[in-house]
Amino acid sequence: MATLSTRISNILGDRTSEVLEKAFGITTINELLRHYPRRYVVRGELTDISKLIADDEVTILAEIEAVKLRRANAKNILEVVVTDGSANLSLTFFNQAWREKDLKAGRVGLFAGKVGVFKGKRQLSHPDYQLIPDGDDVDAAVAEFAGKYLPVYPATAKLPSWKIMQCIKLALNSLDELPDYLPEELAKQSSYPNLKQALMDIHQPTDLDAAEKARERLTFDEALLLQLLLGQRRAEIERLSTKSRTPNTPVLVKAFEKNLPFKFTNGQLEVNAQIEQDLSNKYPMHRLLQGEVGSGKTVVALRAMLSVVDSAGQAALLAPTEVLAQQHYRTITNLLGELALADTLHSSGLGTQVELLTGSLSSNKKREVYSRLKSGQIGIVIGTHALISDGVEFKDLGLVVVDEQHRFGVEQRDALRMKATQPPHLLVMTATPIPRTVAMTVFGDLDISTLKELPLGRVPITTHVIPVLEKPHFLERAWQRVKEEVAKGHQVYIVAPRIANPIKKLSDREITAAMLLGEEFLDNEHMIAVEELAPELATGALKGLKVATLHGRQTSEIKEQTMAAFAKGEIQVLIATTVIEVGVDVPNASMMVIMDADRFGVSQLHQLRGRVGRGGVPGLCLLVSSAHEESSSMQRLNAVASTLDGFELARIDLEQRKEGDVLGKSQSGGRSHLRLLRVLRDEKLIEHARDAAGKILKRNIEIAHLPLLKQEVDKLKLDEAARFMDKS
């Protein structure tokens, strides 16, 4: 008999095991059984073909209506039409006339493949299929498909759903009794099945109620293990000992507040007080500061850094890009004024030294900065990954501020914090609003502060969608609108998703040939790119305007010069990639045009448009897209255009993401243990798990009284997704 840790090759053979590992990273029975069904089809109930979406990998249950063999271009083409009674779907096979013997009208089967569109009709090309035995062969039907409910799994062309179902059936049949790590009291409270029964019921349900109860139990398991891990992390943080960083005489903080040309908002005052309390503790602050674009997070972080400097410590701000680091340096030195000129001829005697450290600095300049950091002369350093290089040493690093933390790995963040002589305080900033349930799951070990109100002087941004397929003349009007903004003395951003296309610009003949290969070729390969768009606009629609480009392949010197020139108004139109997404602050920029806007996520679009409307002038953002009006992409763009509420957009963004994106490999770089948990749908379940975890940890923080549960939490600590969430 097998256990959950048994390798799948022991029961499935090497060939099938290799395909499973390559497709899904599955190597053990546990990983195979955690490959859960997306849904179930009921024998006798055909799939609703009318609801199939182009480009989706699907498995459908349908009846064959017609079969036709024809010859074209020296090829035999077998066309099979399947139906659910109200809509049809074409199946196409090239040079496989022999399949006509199996695929007879009236037969019912499972058909799997990628939904394509040809001449406006949905189709599957070369689908894999499994015909269900005729009704009089009941025994064979039961042997092939256990039960009335057929699970439909995430699948690939080489590994269709029913083949995965067969593999899972073998795994379940070989499985020995399983010890259950969920405390019996918790299971009884919610009437959950035991672990083995839950795995049986989710893969081979006798009815849909059993499947749903099994799914709830396994989802609760994921939530509970995560909450236990986060609870342990929080306890570990509170056990750490560090220096209080609230000065007895906050000289710099008071001088800074006195010189500010504006007043803190009520929200900023509240967060300042929270951070001040954190910094006074003898264990390190672990706080997440979230706020809308332009809500004033930087000035709050700067006040915290000055508090640490006031108490004879140093502060480091880690930014993901040089452009953002440079912008932070400019913003902070401008806010500080004379307070940033300590030990210079222009110093008033009060202040600190502020320095920028990036990879593009000369070796001599880096050595000079290293020396002043080690001696403690520099109170605030702002930088990129260069801050974590071997030569960087601090005299007394008291606070680490991480901007847009989702762009950093745990190792990078920890490498900076290890440079402190004792655990530093940590302040994480994000301009991507986080729904409450995400905060409980991803950031459950951080205290969270939120800035919702915008500072005085910020004005709303108007957003419009330009559907170029249906209304191409709208794009011409957009370029006219750019010229009108420039004529008013304002500046404009134009954003494109790519620096350059890997293929040359296609001729009409090449486009036709590419279309014959499939629309995906054009979609994936030929996006609007900065290096193609800039000369086209500069010599065409925007001729006569001062146009420049900005993207990640340029040298740091060119990027800095370009941003400085744009900030001074020497450049009227900046054509850029998402390098301008965060931190870039040019108050005179009043308009943004985002090309191929459907290529960007909801939160990213919201971030980008936050670059305009920052100087008291109404902001305008145009989202240009070639997507069809009825497509999900266009619905997403319309949602962005309809609201400026970042929290509402964050929910929309979360609802539209594919499985695994929220807490899976897109963030962690590896497979996540969170396969069922959906942070919006499962809010009540997460709250229940959080309460249960709190009670377990209150009894014993190491969970020593529940050894099987402790073993599962320890496994989670090794998971890459868990390491991503480790803020300790």
Secondary structure, DSSP 4 states (H G I P E B T S, - for coil): -B-TTSBTHHHH-HHHHHHHHHHH---BHHHHHTS--SEEEETT----GGG--TT-EEEEEEEEEEEEEEEETTEEEEEEEEE-SS-EEEEEEES-GGGGGT--TT-EEEEEEEEEEETTEEEEES-EEEEPPPTT-HHHHHHHS-SSEEEE----SSS-HHHHHHHHHHHHHHB------S-HHHHHHTTPPPHHHHHHHHHS-SSHHHHHHHHHHHHHHHHHHHHHHHHHHHHHHHH--------SS-HHHHHHHHH-SSPPPHHHHHHHHHHHHHHHSSS--EEEEEE-TTS-HHHHHHHHHHHHHHTT-EEEEE-SSHHHHHHHHHHHHHHHGGGGBTTSTT--S---EEEEE-TTS-HHHHHHHHHHHHHT-EEEEEESGGGGSTT---S-EEEEEEESGGGS-HHHHHHHHTTSSSPPEEEEEESS---HHHHHHTSTTSEEEEE-SPPTT---EEEEEEETTT-THHHHHHHHHHHHHHHTT-EEEEE-SBSS-SSPPPPHHHHHHHHHH-HHHHHHH---BHHHHHHHHHTTTTTTS-EEEE-TTS-HHHHHHHHHHHHTTS-SEEEE-GGGSSS---TTEEEEEETTGGGS-HHHHHHHHTTSS-SSSPEEEEEEE-S-TTSHHHHHHHHHHH---HHHHHHHHHHHSPTTTTTSHHHHSS--S-SS--TTTTHHHHHHHHHHHHHHHHH-TT-TT-HHHHHHHHHHHHSHHHHHH---
